[in-house]
Amino acid sequence: MIEQIKLKRGIAIGLHIEMQHASLIVVKADLGFVMCGYLDMATAEMLGDVAARTSGVSTLDDVLTAEVKSVTPKAKELGIVAGMKVADALELMF
């Protein structure tokens, strides 16, 4: 499922795919993205992406209310930190 997510500073694109045992979820904003625990933070960091990771989510709505668990150095440069709400992190990615 692909869904537009309206935020204060822009519109993000959410991708939700049901895998065999859990959901794979990514929400993309203009400058970066938030991913679920299925995806690899080390790769995002190696590529120089603005990325944040959350976990324990199964829907796009869950992602928006979840906490950021980890961030890449590029995300830190935008003021995104572990512990903040994902919706707030996405706002900083516009």
Helices and strands as residue ranges (DSSP letters): E 2-6, E 11-18, E 23-28, E 33-35, H 41-46, E 51-53, H 60-65, E 70-71, H 73-77, H 86-91
